Amino acid sequence: MVVARDMDEASAGGQAAFVALVEPVLPSAYRLALGMLRSETEAEDAVQEAVFKAWRSHERFRPGSEMKPWLLAILANECRRVRRNRWWSVVKGSAESESPPQDMAEGRADAAGLRRAIYRLPHDQKLAVVLRYYLDLSFDEMAEILKISTKAAKSRTYRALERLRLSPEVITDE
């Protein structure tokens, strides 16, 4: 577990110590960004920007806190910022219309439909699904990242799952 006292050492030791603290969290951070943004390039950029923002504000890292929820919260906000960018819909809209999703090409229409339905969820619900099922985090960890109560994290996830159950992309014709 990487905690804030190590962050004090990182600020004293410089960039290499900070990277040593952040490095174990990077695979989870990338999966979160990829789940939220659907683009490897955008996910890499978002993770890089989140780490940079964490470095710039490392003095606000609370003593006794874990690195993972702190960095993932910064990353979640960065993903939201990227998606709010007015060019996001233009770039994503043209990219999606050019080629069919790889899942469809491989004959996995159900998986592609579920992914489309997840991507159409509101940001807070999509983030809850990605944190819970892509990163396999507990509701307590989700609550810490989202800065909400554990009960609220469960409720948000439940609402997202209910919305997915009613989504036409997920309903099969069996």
Secondary structure, 3 states (H helix, E strand, C coil): CCEHHHHHHHHHHCHHHHHHHHHHHHHHHHHHHHHHHCCHHHHHHHHHHHHHHHHHCHHHCCCCCEHHHHHHHHHHHHHHHHHHCHHHHHHHHHHHHHCCCHHHHCCCHHHHHHHHHHHCCCHHHHHHHHHHHHCCCCHHHHHHHHCCCHHHHHHHHHHHHHHHHCCCCCCCCC
